[in-house]
Amino acid sequence: MASYGSYKKIVSGQIKDGTVPNLALASDAGLAYNVKYVYGQPQNCSPGCCCLWTVPTGVKRVTFEIWGSGGNGHGFCSCNRCHHYKGAGGGYYNSKTISVQAGWTYTVCASGVYRCCSRECQGCRGCSSYVNGCNLSNFCAIGGEQGQSETSWDRACYSYFSCCVAPVQNGGDFGMGNHTGSWGGSIFCHCNYKFTCTTNAPFLSGGSGAAENLVNCWVRCGCWHVPYGTGGQGGMTTYCGSGNCGQGGMGGGGLVKITYI
């Protein structure tokens, strides 16, 4: 193994005059690396955030990473029957790295959330985030699957989770989701096991979906604000004949990350 002393060294006398210009030693001579985030307020009825971003001077490459909004939580199908539940899914992720030129502009939209709580069996799917501009085509990240409740006696309780989508789906280099929204499994749990699980968006560390197992609850509404890209909380009950209906909460808004160099 080579030692440190075996590496080639240079001394000041070997540097010819004029080969290192003053501009190369300026304080701003390094790479124009930076990161910018675009997002709306984390609250109910958030409209998200759209803006026009201009490529700064000296920038040659940009990576866009985008997340869709989480789906709405479910409400109740009936005010007088017990249910089983499928939690709302987190928003999907998509990324794209492109060559750019200074002065090019891009329309950047971090999606908002559905504008009201869900009172029906099925919530609403999350909205899509997107970026439009040169060297991009149909680039977006779709919203998460909606929550759903059921009063059926012959429907399986659990829903499938998945983590991968086609690498070039929705105009990106690499995308990922975490919830297909499909009922699955073979265990039936009507009025026996009150469990649901929302999911967060891939790679976001601001929070995670919540697994909920109610033991004894008359009516629980989904009323919490959830982190960016996370599926909304659903309404739940452990009783039949309660006479009250719970509503599902809104998912977390979308997010866009711009890394440029």
Secondary structure by P-SEA (a helix, b strand, c coil): cccccccccccccccccccccccccccccccccbbbbbbccccccccbbbbbbbbcccccbbbbbbbbbbbbbbbbccccccbbbbbbbcbbbbbbbbbbcccccccccccccccccccccbbbbbbbbbcccccccbbbbbbcbbbbcccccccccbbbbbcccccccccccbbbbccccccccccccccccbbbbbbbccccccbbbbbbbbcccccccccccccccbbbbbbbbccccccbbbbbbbcbbbbbbbbcc
